[in-house]
């Protein structure tokens, strides 16, 4: 806990009040990485043929939600820090791609 306190104290002196939203988003991405890593580690340490449906689905959902959380938080941090463009991504044929992925 001393290492965490020292790291938190160091970062708190570096971050101003106006930078707090992107700092929170940046730290939140670590939550997503932790959830994904935990799910992957759980999958790697168990024999998948011996897992019941509940355990299998919890591994899948943990990796899925953790990945979405990490990715979304990195994007939010970049946009709040004005390092990423704020206009929406306009892929050609994006509606057809979304329908195809939704149907799969």
Secondary structure, 3 states (H helix, E strand, C coil): CHHHHHHHHHHHHHCCHHHHHHHHHHHHHHHHHHHHHHHHHHHHHCCHHHCCHHHHHHHHHHHHHHHHHHHHHHHHHHHHCCCCCCCCCCCCCHHHHHHHHHHC
